[in-house]
Amino acid sequence: MLGRMVAARLAEAPPEALFSDEVVAVAREADLFVLNLECAISDRGEPWPDPLKPFFFRAPPVAVRALTHLGVSCVNLANNHALDYGRTALLDTLEHLAAAGIAAVGAGPDEAAARAPAVLAGRGGPAGSPGLGVVGVTDHPAEYAAGPDRPGVAYADLGEGVPRWLTDGVASLRTRTPAVLVTPHWGPNMTTGPARRIRAAAAALRTAGAALVAGTSAHVFHGVTDGVLYDLGDFVDDYATDPRLRNDRGLLFLVAFDPAGRRPVRLEAVPIALDFCFTRLADRAERAWIARRFRRACAAFGHEVTEERGRLVVCWDGEATRP
């Protein structure tokens, strides 16, 4: 989330100042880096006309530099802040990302574009080779949904089940790429584990052909099961800190695939700390707290968490290549 007070920070400091060098180094270990962008990037637009909406997030165009500094390959825009400053700001966001060479999923100038996947080639593979297909979707809010001739987000009421357009899209994409990542923005804020409907949706997406499902929305990291990261938690923001859930303590997830690039086999979760508008690696005490909670969360799904070089590790199947 690069808006509000993070945007104010960007007015007085370079975008590179939002992250410690050590965090950037971890992010750049990956061949592909995908995240949820929970704001518009624009200097235009007006707040969405909803008197009950409490938060509106918009970042200045220079915020794109923060993403390129991290080495971001693709962002999901299917979330409840993509249209905070209206459709003009959403279209500006798409243009700024495209100009920076960053793919975007989950939103577009119409419904077909919002639902369309991105096909990414990893930095470690041949130029133009399809390494990963990415699909973005959100289950809230319905009023942000794109229409046949209306900009918006890829919306699905996942509480009613995963719609056919989404499962068919995943299955079709799976025939064109070695692996598919679905990144849903689902469920309520500030929860410590996935609701039953989220677990059911994740299972349906995996059955449809998703090699990896990586969700967001809770602002708190959840446990993982085979091929599913139920919630990634937060990465950079200006949010108030819940003293019990500690949304200022998080994880940066690195997922390694098998040599053919078809299935995830290993996860490394790097403990991070979210200071005000600045993200750094967690210190010793913070790492211990994060490790305890992640171990408990993963144990609920029958997965053991080990530790290597200060990273929390879950092995799904066999040996892994680099993330």
C-alpha positions as CSV (number, residue, x, y, z in Angstrom):
1,M,0.0,0.0,0.0
2,L,1.8,3.1,-1.3
3,G,-0.9,5.7,-0.7
4,R,-1.8,8.0,2.1
5,M,1.1,8.6,4.5
6,V,3.4,6.4,2.4
7,A,2.5,8.8,-0.5
8,A,3.4,11.7,1.8
9,R,6.8,10.0,2.5
10,L,7.4,9.7,-1.3
11,A,7.0,13.5,-1.5
12,E,10.1,14.0,0.7
13,A,12.2,10.9,0.1
14,P,13.1,8.7,-2.9
15,P,11.0,5.6,-3.4
16,E,14.0,3.4,-2.7
17,A,13.9,4.7,0.9
18,L,10.7,2.6,1.7
19,F,12.7,-0.7,2.0
20,S,16.0,-1.7,3.6
21,D,18.7,-2.9,1.3
22,E,18.5,-6.3,2.9
23,V,14.7,-6.6,2.0
24,V,15.4,-5.6,-1.5
25,A,18.2,-8.2,-1.7
26,V,15.8,-11.0,-0.6
27,A,13.1,-9.8,-3.1
28,R,15.6,-9.9,-5.9
29,E,16.5,-13.5,-5.2
30,A,13.4,-14.5,-7.0
31,D,13.1,-15.0,-10.8
32,L,9.6,-13.5,-10.5
33,F,8.1,-11.3,-7.8
34,V,4.3,-10.9,-7.6
35,L,2.4,-8.8,-5.1
36,N,-1.0,-7.2,-4.4
37,L,-1.0,-3.5,-5.1
38,E,-3.5,-2.0,-2.7
39,C,-3.8,1.5,-4.1
40,A,-4.2,3.5,-7.3
41,I,-1.1,5.1,-8.8
42,S,-2.2,8.4,-10.3
43,D,-2.3,12.1,-9.7
44,R,-5.9,12.3,-10.9
45,G,-9.4,11.2,-9.9
46,E,-11.9,11.8,-7.1
47,P,-12.7,9.6,-4.0
48,W,-15.2,6.8,-4.8
49,P,-18.6,8.1,-3.8
50,D,-19.4,5.8,-0.9
51,P,-20.2,7.6,2.4
52,L,-19.5,4.4,4.3
53,K,-16.0,3.8,2.9
54,P,-13.4,4.9,5.5
55,F,-10.1,4.6,3.5
56,F,-9.0,5.9,0.1
57,F,-5.5,5.0,-1.1
58,R,-3.7,6.7,-4.0
59,A,0.0,6.9,-4.7
60,P,1.8,9.4,-6.9
61,P,3.3,8.2,-10.2
62,V,6.8,8.1,-8.7
63,A,5.6,5.2,-6.6
64,V,6.2,2.9,-9.6
65,R,9.9,3.3,-8.8
66,A,9.4,1.6,-5.5
67,L,8.1,-1.5,-7.4
68,T,10.9,-1.5,-10.0
69,H,13.5,-1.1,-7.2
70,L,12.1,-4.3,-5.7
71,G,12.2,-6.1,-9.1
72,V,8.4,-6.6,-9.2
73,S,7.3,-8.6,-12.2
74,C,3.5,-8.4,-11.8
75,V,0.9,-6.9,-9.5
76,N,-2.6,-8.0,-8.7
77,L,-5.1,-5.0,-8.8
78,A,-8.2,-7.1,-7.9
79,N,-8.9,-5.6,-4.5
80,N,-11.0,-3.1,-2.6
81,H,-8.7,-0.1,-3.2
82,A,-8.1,-0.3,-7.0
83,L,-10.9,2.2,-7.7
84,D,-10.6,4.4,-4.6
85,Y,-10.1,7.4,-6.9
86,G,-12.4,6.2,-9.6
87,R,-12.0,4.7,-13.0
88,T,-9.7,7.4,-14.4
89,A,-7.1,6.7,-11.7
90,L,-7.4,3.0,-12.3
91,L,-6.6,3.4,-16.0
92,D,-3.7,5.7,-15.0
93,T,-2.4,2.9,-12.8
94,L,-2.5,0.5,-15.7
95,E,-0.6,2.9,-17.9
96,H,2.1,3.7,-15.3
97,L,2.7,0.0,-14.6
98,A,2.8,-0.9,-18.3
99,A,5.3,2.0,-18.9
100,A,7.5,0.5,-16.2
101,G,7.3,-3.0,-17.7
102,I,5.3,-4.4,-14.8
103,A,2.4,-6.7,-15.7
104,A,-1.0,-6.3,-14.0
105,V,-3.8,-8.7,-13.5
106,G,-7.2,-8.4,-11.8
107,A,-8.3,-5.1,-13.3
108,G,-8.7,-3.5,-16.7
109,P,-10.7,-1.2,-19.0
110,D,-13.5,-3.9,-19.3
111,E,-14.5,-7.2,-17.8
112,A,-12.6,-9.3,-20.3
113,A,-9.3,-7.4,-19.7
114,A,-9.8,-7.5,-15.9
115,R,-10.2,-11.3,-16.0
116,A,-7.3,-11.8,-18.4
117,P,-4.2,-13.5,-17.1
118,A,-0.6,-12.4,-17.4
119,V,2.0,-14.8,-18.8
120,L,5.5,-14.1,-17.3
121,A,8.9,-15.4,-18.3
122,G,11.3,-15.7,-15.3
123,R,14.6,-13.9,-15.3
124,G,16.3,-17.2,-15.2
125,G,14.7,-18.6,-18.4
126,P,15.0,-17.8,-22.1
127,A,13.6,-14.5,-23.3
128,G,9.9,-14.9,-24.1
129,S,9.6,-18.3,-22.6
130,P,6.4,-18.8,-20.6
131,G,7.4,-19.4,-17.0
132,L,4.2,-18.6,-15.0
133,G,0.6,-17.7,-15.7
134,V,-1.0,-15.3,-13.2
135,V,-4.6,-14.7,-12.5
136,G,-6.0,-12.1,-10.1
137,V,-9.5,-12.0,-8.5
138,T,-11.3,-10.4,-5.6
139,D,-14.4,-11.2,-3.6
140,H,-15.0,-7.6,-2.6
141,P,-16.4,-5.1,-3.3
142,A,-19.1,-6.0,-5.9
143,E,-19.4,-2.3,-6.9
144,Y,-15.8,-2.3,-8.2
145,A,-16.5,-5.1,-10.6
146,A,-15.6,-4.4,-14.3
147,G,-18.4,-4.6,-16.9
148,P,-18.5,-5.3,-20.6
149,D,-17.8,-1.6,-21.2
150,R,-16.8,-0.4,-17.8
151,P,-13.3,-0.4,-16.1
152,G,-13.0,-2.2,-12.9
153,V,-11.7,-5.4,-11.2
154,A,-12.2,-9.1,-11.7
155,Y,-14.9,-9.8,-9.1
156,A,-16.2,-13.1,-8.0
157,D,-18.5,-13.9,-5.0
158,L,-16.4,-16.7,-3.7
159,G,-18.8,-17.3,-0.9
160,E,-21.2,-18.8,-3.5
161,G,-18.4,-20.9,-4.9
162,V,-15.7,-20.4,-7.5
163,P,-17.4,-19.3,-10.8
164,R,-17.0,-21.2,-14.0
165,W,-15.3,-18.3,-15.8
166,L,-12.5,-18.5,-13.2
167,T,-12.0,-22.3,-13.1
168,D,-12.2,-22.5,-16.9
169,G,-9.7,-19.7,-17.2
170,V,-7.3,-21.4,-14.9
171,A,-7.6,-24.7,-16.8
172,S,-7.1,-23.0,-20.1
173,L,-4.1,-21.1,-18.9
174,R,-2.6,-24.3,-17.5
175,T,-2.4,-25.7,-21.1
176,R,-0.3,-22.7,-22.1
177,T,2.1,-22.3,-19.2
178,P,4.1,-24.7,-17.0
179,A,2.4,-23.4,-13.9
180,V,-0.5,-21.1,-12.9
181,L,-0.6,-18.8,-9.9
182,V,-3.9,-17.5,-8.7
183,T,-3.8,-14.5,-6.4
184,P,-7.2,-13.9,-4.7
185,H,-8.0,-10.9,-2.5
186,W,-10.5,-12.7,-0.2
187,G,-12.1,-12.6,3.1
188,P,-12.2,-10.1,6.0
189,N,-9.4,-8.1,7.6
190,M,-7.5,-9.0,10.7
191,T,-8.1,-12.8,10.9
192,T,-5.5,-15.4,11.9
193,G,-6.7,-18.2,9.7
194,P,-8.7,-18.8,6.5
195,A,-12.5,-19.2,6.7
196,R,-14.1,-22.4,5.5
197,R,-15.3,-20.7,2.3
198,I,-11.7,-19.6,1.5
199,R,-10.4,-23.1,2.1
200,A,-13.0,-24.4,-0.2
201,A,-12.2,-21.8,-2.9
202,A,-8.5,-22.6,-2.7
203,A,-9.2,-26.3,-3.1
204,A,-11.4,-25.6,-6.2
205,L,-8.7,-23.4,-7.7
206,R,-6.1,-26.1,-7.2
207,T,-8.4,-28.7,-8.7
208,A,-8.9,-26.4,-11.7
209,G,-5.1,-26.4,-12.3
210,A,-3.6,-23.7,-10.2
211,A,-0.1,-24.8,-9.1
212,L,0.0,-22.1,-6.4
213,V,-2.7,-20.0,-4.7
214,A,-1.5,-17.0,-2.8
215,G,-4.1,-14.9,-1.1
216,T,-4.3,-11.5,0.5
217,S,-6.8,-9.3,2.5
218,A,-6.3,-10.3,6.2
219,H,-3.3,-8.0,6.8
220,V,-1.9,-10.9,8.9
221,F,0.0,-13.9,7.5
222,H,-1.8,-17.2,7.7
223,G,-0.5,-20.8,7.6
224,V,0.2,-22.7,4.4
225,T,-0.8,-26.1,3.0
226,D,0.2,-27.8,-0.2
227,G,0.3,-25.2,-3.0
228,V,-1.7,-22.7,-0.9
229,L,-0.6,-19.6,0.9
230,Y,-3.9,-18.5,2.4
231,D,-2.7,-15.0,3.2
232,L,0.6,-13.2,2.7
233,G,0.0,-10.5,5.2
234,D,1.3,-6.9,4.7
235,F,4.5,-5.7,3.2
236,V,4.6,-1.9,3.4
237,D,2.0,0.5,4.6
238,D,1.1,3.2,7.2
239,Y,-1.5,1.1,9.0
240,A,-2.3,1.2,12.7
241,T,-0.8,-1.8,14.5
242,D,-3.1,-4.3,16.3
243,P,-1.3,-5.0,19.6
244,R,-2.4,-8.7,19.6
245,L,-2.3,-9.7,15.9
246,R,0.8,-7.6,15.2
247,N,0.2,-6.8,11.5
248,D,3.5,-5.0,11.7
249,R,5.3,-8.3,11.8
250,G,5.2,-10.3,8.6
251,L,6.8,-12.6,6.1
252,L,8.3,-12.3,2.6
253,F,7.5,-15.6,0.9
254,L,9.9,-17.2,-1.6
255,V,8.4,-20.3,-3.4
256,A,10.6,-22.7,-5.3
257,F,9.3,-24.9,-8.1
258,D,10.5,-28.3,-9.3
259,P,13.0,-28.3,-12.2
260,A,10.3,-28.4,-14.8
261,G,8.6,-25.3,-13.2
262,R,5.3,-27.1,-12.8
263,R,4.7,-27.5,-9.1
264,P,5.9,-25.8,-5.9
265,V,8.1,-27.9,-3.7
266,R,9.6,-25.6,-1.1
267,L,8.7,-22.4,0.7
268,E,11.1,-20.0,2.4
269,A,9.4,-17.3,4.6
270,V,11.7,-14.5,5.5
271,P,10.6,-12.6,8.7
272,I,10.1,-8.8,8.1
273,A,9.2,-5.9,10.3
274,L,6.9,-3.0,9.0
275,D,7.9,0.2,10.6
276,F,6.0,3.4,9.7
277,C,6.3,3.6,5.8
278,F,9.5,1.5,6.0
279,T,10.1,-2.3,5.8
280,R,13.2,-4.0,7.1
281,L,14.3,-7.5,8.1
282,A,12.9,-8.5,11.5
283,D,15.3,-8.4,14.5
284,R,15.9,-11.4,16.8
285,A,12.9,-10.9,19.1
286,E,10.6,-10.1,16.2
287,R,11.8,-13.2,14.3
288,A,11.1,-15.4,17.4
289,W,7.5,-14.1,17.6
290,I,6.9,-14.5,13.9
291,A,8.3,-18.0,13.9
292,R,6.1,-19.1,16.8
293,R,3.0,-17.9,15.2
294,F,3.8,-19.3,11.7
295,R,4.6,-22.7,13.2
296,R,1.3,-22.8,15.0
297,A,-0.6,-21.6,11.8
298,C,1.1,-24.3,9.6
299,A,0.7,-27.0,12.2
300,A,-3.1,-26.6,11.8
301,F,-2.6,-27.8,8.2
302,G,-0.3,-30.7,9.2
303,H,2.9,-29.0,8.0
304,E,6.1,-28.8,10.0
305,V,8.2,-25.6,9.8
306,T,12.0,-25.8,10.1
307,E,14.5,-23.0,10.2
308,E,17.5,-22.4,7.9
309,R,19.7,-19.3,7.9
310,G,17.0,-17.4,9.8
311,R,14.3,-18.4,7.3
312,L,11.2,-20.4,8.0
313,V,11.0,-23.4,5.6
314,V,8.2,-25.7,4.5
315,C,9.0,-28.5,2.2
316,W,6.1,-29.8,0.1
317,D,7.8,-32.4,-2.1
318,G,11.4,-33.3,-2.7
319,E,14.2,-31.0,-3.5
320,A,13.8,-27.5,-4.9
321,T,15.4,-25.3,-7.4
322,R,16.0,-21.6,-6.6
323,P,12.8,-19.5,-5.9
